[in-house]
Amino acid sequence: MKNLSIFLLILVSAKSFSQSQKEMYSIMEKTAQKLKEKSGAYSVSVGIVKDGKVYTKHYGEIDKGKGNKADDNTYFEIASVTKLFTGQLLAQAVLENKINLEDDIRKYLKESYPNLEYNGTSIKIKDLISYKTALPRNLPDDTEIRKTMSGETPFQYNTLGENYTKDHFKQDLQKVKLDTIPGTKYAYSNLSLELTGLMLENIYGKSYEMLLYENILSKAGMDQTKLELGKGEVLSNGYHSSGRLMPKSISYLWGAGGSKTKSTMGDMVKFLKYELDSKNSVVQESQRNINNSKGDWYGYFWDGFGLSEHGKMGYKHGGAFGDQTWFMIYPELNMGICLIVNISGPDTFPALYNSAARLANDLTITPGKKKTEGYYLKGENVVFTYTHPKNLNSKLINSASVAGSFNDWKTDNKNYQLTKKEDNRFELEIPKSRFEKGKTYSFKLVLNGEDWINASGNASNTDGTDDNNLTLKF
């Protein structure tokens, strides 16, 4: 009888896991089909880490009509996701007291660079990691190429970089002129990352590639993430949104910004787990709000760290010539998402952004009845309301506001700031007279002036757009 009870318990547990897994893959397929439709990608790969469990699935085909489906071992160019590796290497150097965030970057450069300052203000390490160096976007200089972006652009980039060496980079760096005071203005710069690769090599006396392997890849078990593929390893094809086959990136620089890195979805979910490790001091340093910003922050080379309806969130976008990757973590929920498509074009980024946000909602939704969300009516007033989940840290919320078609989507309008009513609940009462009866208004609630909250799957008042706005009508 005891053995029978154990057997039944195992059977029930297996059935419950199977149902949960089935639901997970159903959500992933829904996301992939929508993303495929919006981006025009031939292949869509979805990776999820949730509560320590890993889920991956691949849809479509690499080359149209060939039926060559991607799998966990298919190599893609992950481009700027590489910056997170570089950020961790720099964070480790900080924790090891080999470098200080307040240091002038020139302290770690062997050549003389008197030009790397503006009106006597030098670039500090903390400016480097938050994209506030005042340095140009790229070396070699790509200003002319960026004036007209098209399917021809990747080929032009490869022509520009095919004979460009590290020595050329160092020589050109001595000619760079800063256009503003470092630390004051955000400007995305791949140059900053290659510069960081050079600095790391000077600090440790090892190649960037070796530092990457020893300190991150080997520890995370990421044996399919490489700057150069080995014999017999093949990089998958990627396409421009016009359908044109794209070239592979050519670079002879350090690769710290992402110009060389190839990886697989199998390794990307390992990296999601690595970034979600709350006990890893290097990881935590690389995600830290360095300047104690009241709004979003950048950690070490993230595209952004801020708040969402699912708590603290960090994300990084990698845009290669023919592949794009979306890498996102929700540390408070122990959840991460990675999306890879084998297409690049003007519509790819928004398709990835919206798909990831909706996927996060689908993964966290508590089934329930549809209901009006974001506001309620109270006598002659409209009450805008936001309640942060109690299991998340509401102390991270410095402000809450509402922005919509009724105030030109301005998040800083003083008349639309919500007031804290409880630790996790914010509200704002506005007279109905400010709104036209019978008219539909679109809106979103906003945290810390920058973080736009998406409507949940249980909201009955949504506008049906990709932006997933709430609607107000009475």
For each residue, the residues with C-beta under 8 A, 3 or more apart:
1: 4 5
2: 5 6
3: 6 7
4: 1 7 8
5: 1 2 8 9
6: 2 3 9 10
7: 3 4 10 11
8: 4 5 11 12
9: 5 6 12 13
10: 6 7 13 14
11: 7 8 14 15
12: 8 9 15 16
13: 9 10 16 17
14: 10 11 17 18
15: 11 12 18 19
16: 12 13 19 20
17: 13 14 20 21
18: 14 15 21 22
19: 15 16 22 23
20: 16 17 23 24
21: 17 18 24 25 55
22: 18 19 25 26
23: 19 20 26 27
24: 20 21 27 28 48 50 55 363
25: 21 22 28 29 55 57
26: 22 23 29 30
27: 23 24 30 31 359 362 363
28: 24 25 31 32 46 48 55 57 359
29: 25 26 32 33 57 59
30: 26 27 33 34 362
31: 27 28 34 35 46 339 355 358 359 362
32: 28 29 35 36 44 46 57 59 60
33: 29 30 36 37 59
34: 30 31 37 38 355 358
35: 31 32 38 39 41 44 339 341 351 352 355
36: 32 33 39 40 41 44 59 60 341
37: 33 34
38: 34 35 347 350 351 354 355 466
39: 35 36 44 241 324 341 343 345 347 348 351 352
40: 36 241 343 345 347
41: 35 36 44 60 341 342 343 348
42: 60 61 62 63 64 239 342 343
43: 58 59 60 61 62 69 70 236 340 341 342
44: 32 35 36 39 41 58 59 60 339 340 341
45: 56 57 58 59 70 74 76 265 338 339 340 341
46: 28 31 32 55 56 57 58 59 337 338 339 359
47: 54 55 56 265 268 269 272 337 338 339 340
48: 24 28 54 55 56 269 335 336 337 338 359 363
49: 52 53 54 55 269 272 273 276 334 335 336
50: 24 53 55 333 334 335 336 363
51: 334 335
52: 49 273 334
53: 49 50
54: 47 48 49 269 273
55: 21 24 25 28 46 47 48 49 50
56: 45 46 47 48 72 265 266 269
57: 25 28 29 32 45 46
58: 43 44 45 46 69 70 71 72 74 265
59: 29 32 33 36 43 44 45 46
60: 32 36 41 42 43 44 69 70
61: 42 43 64 65 66 67 68 69 70
62: 42 43 66 68 69 70 74 236 237 342
63: 42 66 68 237
64: 42 61 243
65: 61
66: 61 62 63
67: 61
68: 61 62 63
69: 43 58 60 61 62
70: 43 45 58 60 61 62 74 236 265 342
71: 58 74
72: 56 58 264 265 266
73: 224 264 266
74: 45 58 62 70 71 236 264 265
75: 224 229 233 234 235 236 262 263 264
76: 45 235 236 238 262 263 264 265 320 323 325 340 342
77: 235 238 248 249 261 262 318 320 321 322 323
78: 81 82 225 258 261 262 263 268 318 320 323 325 340
79: 82 249 258 259 261 318 319 320 323 324 325
80: 83 190 257 258 303 316 317 318 319
81: 78 84 258 261 263 268 316 317 318 325 327
82: 78 79 85 86 193 255 256 257 258 260 261 318
83: 80 86 87 193 256 257 258 301 302 316
84: 81 87 88 271 275 286 300 301 302 316 327
85: 82 88 89 212 216 261
86: 82 83 89 90 193 196 197 200 208 256 257 300 301
87: 83 84 90 91 129 286 299 300 301 302
88: 84 85 91 92 215 216 282 283 286 300
89: 85 86 92 93 200 211 212 215 216
90: 86 87 93 94 99 125 129 196 200 286 300 301
91: 87 88 94 95 282 283 285 286 300
92: 88 89 95 96 215 282 285
93: 89 90 96 98 99 200 203 204
94: 90 91 97 98 99 100 101 125 285
95: 91 92 281 282 285
96: 92 93
97: 94 100
98: 93 94 203 204
99: 90 93 94 103 108 125 199 203
100: 94 97 103 125
101: 94 124 125 126 129 290
102: 124 125 126
103: 99 100 107 108 124 125
104: 107 122 123 124
105: 108 109 116 122 123 124 125 128 195 199
106: 109 113 116 122 123
107: 103 104
108: 99 103 105 199 202 203
109: 105 106 113 198 199 202
110: 202
111: 170 174
112: 174
113: 106 109 116 173 174
114: 117
115: 174 175 176 177 178
116: 105 106 113 122 123 173 176 178
117: 114 120 121 122 123 178 182
118: 121 134 178 179 180 181 182
119: 181
120: 117
121: 117 118 181 182 183
122: 104 105 106 116 117 182
123: 104 105 106 116 117 127 128 133 134 135 178 182 183
124: 101 102 103 104 105 127 128 182 183
125: 90 94 99 100 101 102 103 105 128 129
126: 101 102 129 130 183 290 291
127: 123 124 130 132 133 182 183
128: 105 123 124 125 133 192 195 196
129: 87 90 101 125 126 290 298 299 300 301
130: 126 127 186 290 291 297 298
131: 186 187 188 189 192 298 301
132: 127 182 183 184 185 186 187
133: 123 127 128 178 182 187 189 192
134: 118 123 178 179 180 181 182 184 185 187
135: 123 176 178 187 189 191 192 195
136: 139 141 143 176 189 191
137: 142 146 187 188 189 190 191
138: 141 142 189 190 191
139: 136 169 172 173 176 191 194
140: 160 161 164 168 172
141: 136 138 144 172
142: 137 138 145 146 157 160
143: 136 146 147
144: 141 147
145: 142 148 153 156 157 160
146: 137 142 143 149
147: 143 144
148: 145 153
149: 146 153
150: 153
151: 154 240 241 242 244 246
152: 155 156
153: 145 148 149 150 156 157
154: 151 157 158 240 246 247 249 321 322
155: 152 158 159 247
156: 145 152 153 159 160
157: 142 145 153 154 160 161 249 321
158: 154 155 161 162 247 249 250
159: 155 156 162
160: 140 142 145 156 157 164
161: 140 157 158 164 250 251 252 253 259
162: 158 159 250
163:
164: 140 160 161 168 169 251 252 253
165: 168 169 252 253
166: 169 170 198 252 253 254
167: 170 171
168: 140 164 165 171 172
169: 139 164 165 166 172 173 194 198 253
170: 111 166 167 173 174 198
171: 167 168 174 175
172: 139 140 141 168 169 175 176
173: 113 116 139 169 170 176 191 195
174: 111 112 113 115 170 171
175: 115 171 172
176: 115 116 135 136 139 172 173 191
177: 115
178: 115 116 117 118 123 133 134 135 182
179: 118 134
180: 118 134 184 185
181: 118 119 121 134 184 185
182: 117 118 121 122 123 124 127 132 133 134 178
183: 121 123 124 126 127 132
184: 132 134 180 181
185: 132 134 180 181
186: 130 131 132
187: 131 132 133 134 135 137
188: 131 137
189: 131 133 135 136 137 138 192 193
190: 80 137 138 193 194 257 258 259
191: 135 136 137 138 139 173 176 194 195 257
192: 128 131 133 135 189 195 196 257
193: 82 83 86 189 190 196 197 256 257 258 301
194: 139 169 190 191 197 198 253 254 256 257
195: 105 128 135 173 191 192 198 199
196: 86 90 128 192 193 199 200 256
197: 86 193 194 200 201 208 253 254 255 256 257
198: 109 166 169 170 194 195 201 202 254
199: 99 105 108 109 195 196 202 203
200: 86 89 90 93 196 197 203 204 208 211 256
201: 197 198 204 205 206 207 208 211 254
202: 108 109 110 198 199 205
203: 93 98 99 108 199 200
204: 93 98 200 201 211
205: 201 202
206: 201 210 211 214
207: 201 210 211
208: 86 197 200 201 211 212 254 255 256
209: 212 213 227 255
210: 206 207 213 214
211: 89 200 201 204 206 207 208 214 215
212: 85 89 208 209 215 216 217 227
213: 209 210 216 217 218
214: 206 210 211 218
215: 88 89 92 211 212 218 219 282
216: 85 88 89 212 213 219 220 222 274
217: 212 213 220 222 223 225
218: 213 214 215 221 222
219: 215 216 274
220: 216 217 267 270 271 273 274
221: 218 270
222: 216 217 218 225 263 267 270 271
223: 217 267
224: 73 75 263 264 266 267
225: 78 217 222 261 262 263 264 267 271
226: 229 230 233 261 262 263
227: 209 212 255 260 261 262
228: 260
229: 75 226 233 234 235 262
230: 226 233
231:
232:
233: 75 226 229 230
234: 75 229
235: 75 76 77 229 248 262
236: 43 62 70 74 75 76 323 342
237: 62 63 245 246 322 342
238: 76 77 245 246 320 321 322 323 342 343 344
239: 42 243 244 245 246 322 342 343 344
240: 151 154 243 244 246 321 322 343 344 345
241: 39 40 151 343 344 345 346 347 348
242: 151 345
243: 64 239 240
244: 151 239 240
245: 237 238 239 322
246: 151 154 237 238 239 240 321 322 344
247: 154 155 158 250 321 322
248: 77 235 321
249: 77 79 154 157 158 259 260 320 321
250: 158 161 162 247
251: 161 164 255 259 260
252: 161 164 165 166
253: 161 164 165 166 169 194 197 256 259
254: 166 194 197 198 201 208
255: 82 197 208 209 227 251 258 259 260 261
256: 82 83 86 193 194 196 197 200 208 253
257: 80 82 83 86 190 191 192 193 194 197
258: 78 79 80 81 82 83 190 193 255 261 318 320
259: 79 161 190 249 251 253 255
260: 82 227 228 249 251 255
261: 77 78 79 81 82 85 225 226 227 255 258
262: 75 76 77 78 225 226 227 229 235
263: 75 76 78 81 222 224 225 226 267 268
264: 72 73 74 75 76 224 225 267 268
265: 45 47 56 58 70 72 74 76 268 269 338 340
266: 56 72 73 224 269 270
267: 220 222 223 224 225 263 264 270 271
268: 47 78 81 263 264 265 271 272 325 327 338 340
269: 47 48 49 54 56 265 266 272 273 336 338
270: 220 221 222 266 267 273 274
271: 84 220 222 225 267 268 274 275 327
272: 47 49 268 269 275 276 327 329 336 337 338
273: 49 52 54 220 269 270 276 277 336
274: 216 219 220 270 271 277 280 283
275: 84 271 272 283 287 314 329 336
276: 49 272 273 329 331 334 335 336
277: 273 274 280 283
278: 284 331
279:
280: 274 277 283 284
281: 95 284 285
282: 88 91 92 95 215 285 286
283: 88 91 274 275 277 280 286 287
284: 278 280 281 287 288
285: 91 92 94 95 281 282 288 300
286: 84 87 88 90 91 282 283 299 300
287: 275 283 284 299 300 302 305 314 331
288: 284 285 299 300
289: 292 293 297 299 305
290: 101 126 129 130 297 298 299
291: 126 130 297
292: 289
293: 289 296 297
294: 398 399 448 449
295: 306 398 448 449 450 451
296: 293 304 305 306 448 450 451
297: 130 289 290 291 293 304 305 306
298: 129 130 131 290 301 302 303 304 305
299: 87 129 286 287 288 289 290 302 305 314
300: 84 86 87 88 90 91 129 285 286 287 288
301: 83 84 86 87 90 129 131 193 298
302: 83 84 87 287 298 299 305 314 315 316
303: 80 298 315 316 317
304: 296 297 298 314 315
305: 287 289 296 297 298 299 302 312 313 314
306: 295 296 297 312 313 447 448 450 451
307: 311 312 313 396 397 447 448 451
308: 311 312 313 330 357 360 447 451 453 454
309: 361 388 389 453 454 456
310: 313 330 332 333 335 360 364 389 392
311: 307 308 330 331 332 333 389 392 393 396
312: 305 306 307 308 330 331 332 392 393 396
313: 305 306 307 308 310 328 329 330 451
314: 275 287 299 302 304 305 328 329 331
315: 302 303 304 326 327 328 329 356
316: 80 81 83 84 302 303 327 328
317: 80 81 303 324 325 326 327 349 352 353
318: 77 78 79 80 81 82 258 323 324 325 326 327
319: 79 80 324 344 348 349
320: 76 77 78 79 238 249 258 323 324 325 344
321: 77 154 157 238 240 246 247 248 249 344
322: 77 154 237 238 239 240 245 246 247 342 343 344
323: 76 77 78 79 236 238 318 320 340 341 342 343 344
324: 39 79 317 318 319 320 340 341 343 344 348 349 352
325: 76 78 79 81 268 317 318 320 338 339 340
326: 315 317 318 337 338 339 340 352 353 355 356
327: 81 84 268 271 272 315 316 317 318 336 337 338
328: 313 314 315 316 336 337 338 356 360
329: 272 275 276 313 314 315 335 336 337
330: 308 310 311 312 313 333 334 335 336 360
331: 276 278 287 311 312 314 334
332: 310 311 312 391 392 393
333: 50 310 311 330 364 392
334: 49 50 51 52 276 330 331
335: 48 49 50 51 276 310 329 330 360 363 364
336: 48 49 50 269 272 273 275 276 327 328 329 330
337: 46 47 48 272 326 327 328 329 356 359 360 363
338: 45 46 47 48 265 268 269 272 325 326 327 328
339: 31 35 44 45 46 47 325 326 352 355 356 359
340: 43 44 45 47 76 78 265 268 323 324 325 326
341: 35 36 39 41 43 44 45 323 324 348 351 352
342: 41 42 43 62 70 76 236 237 238 239 322 323
343: 39 40 41 42 238 239 240 241 322 323 324 348
344: 238 239 240 241 246 319 320 321 322 323 324 348
345: 39 40 240 241 242 348
346: 241 349
347: 38 39 40 241 350 351
348: 39 41 241 319 324 341 343 344 345 351 352
349: 317 319 324 346 352 353
350: 38 347 353 354 466
351: 35 38 39 341 347 348 354 355
352: 35 39 317 324 326 339 341 348 349 355 356
353: 317 326 349 350 356 357
354: 38 350 351 357 358 466 467 468
355: 31 34 35 38 326 339 351 352 358 359
356: 315 326 328 337 339 352 353 359 360
357: 308 353 354 360 361 454 468
358: 31 34 354 355 361 362 454 468
359: 27 28 31 46 48 337 339 355 356 362 363
360: 308 310 328 330 335 337 356 357 363 364
361: 309 357 358 364 365 454 456 457
362: 27 30 31 358 359 365 457
363: 24 27 48 50 335 337 359 360
364: 310 333 335 360 361
365: 361 362 456 457 458
366: 458
367: 458
368: 371 458
369: 458
370: 458 459 460
371: 368 458 459 460
372: 375 376 459 460 461
373: 455 456 458 459 460 461 470
374: 384 385 386 402 443 445 455 459 461 470 472
375: 372 382 383 384 385 470 472
376: 372 383 385
377: 381 382 383 432 474
378: 381 382 383 429
379:
380: 431 432 433
381: 377 378 429 430 431 432
382: 375 377 378 429 430 431 432 434 435 472 474
383: 375 376 377 378 427 428 429 430
384: 374 375 402 416 418 427 428 430 443 445
385: 374 375 376 418 425 426 427 428
386: 374 400 418 425 426 427 445 447 453
387: 424 425 426
388: 309 392 394 397 424 425
389: 309 310 311 392 424
390: 424
391: 332
392: 310 311 312 332 333 388 389 424
393: 311 312 332 396
394: 388 397 423 424
395: 423
396: 307 311 312 393 448
397: 307 388 394 400 426 447 448
398: 294 295 448
399: 294 417 418 447 448 449
400: 386 397 417 418 420 426 445 446 447
401: 411 412 413 416 417 418 445 446 449
402: 374 384 407 416 418 428 443 444 445 446
403: 407 409 410 411 413 416 443 444 446 452
404: 407 409 441 442 443 444 469 472
405: 408 409 441 442 443
406: 434 435 441 443 472
407: 402 403 404 410 413 415 416
408: 405
409: 403 404 405
410: 403 407 413 416
411: 401 403 446 449 450
412: 401 449
413: 401 403 407 410 416 417
414: 417
415: 407 430
416: 384 401 402 403 407 410 413 428 430
417: 399 400 401 413 414 428
418: 384 385 386 399 400 401 402 426 427 428 445
419: 426 427 428
420: 400 423 425 426
421: 425 426 427
422: 425
423: 394 395 420
424: 387 388 389 390 392 394
425: 385 386 387 388 420 421 422
426: 385 386 387 397 400 418 419 420 421
427: 383 384 385 386 418 419 421
428: 383 384 385 402 416 417 418 419
429: 378 381 382 383
430: 381 382 383 384 415 416 434 435
431: 380 381 382 434
432: 377 380 381 382 435 437 474
433: 380
434: 382 406 430 431
435: 382 406 430 432 439 441 472 474
436: 439
437: 432 474
438: 473
439: 435 436 473
440: 463 471 472 473
441: 404 405 406 435 471 472 473
442: 404 405 463 465 469 470 471 472
443: 374 384 402 403 404 405 406 469 470 471 472
444: 402 403 404 452 453 454 467 469 470
445: 374 384 386 400 401 402 418 452 453 470
446: 400 401 402 403 411 449 450 451 452 453
447: 306 307 308 386 397 399 400 450 451 453
448: 294 295 296 306 307 396 397 398 399 451
449: 294 295 399 401 411 412 446
450: 295 296 306 411 446 447
451: 295 296 306 307 308 313 446 447 448
452: 403 444 445 446
453: 308 309 386 444 445 446 447
454: 308 309 357 358 361 444 468
455: 373 374 459 461 462 468 469 470
456: 309 361 365 373 459
457: 361 362 365
458: 365 366 367 368 369 370 371 373
459: 370 371 372 373 374 455 456 462 470
460: 370 371 372 373
461: 372 373 374 455 470 471 472 473
462: 455 459 468 469 470 471
463: 440 442 467 468 469 470 471
464:
465: 442 468 469
466: 38 350 354
467: 354 444 463
468: 354 357 358 454 455 462 463 465
469: 404 442 443 444 455 462 463 465
470: 373 374 375 442 443 444 445 455 459 461 462 463
471: 440 441 442 443 461 462 463
472: 374 375 382 404 406 435 440 441 442 443 461
473: 438 439 440 441 461
474: 377 382 432 435 437
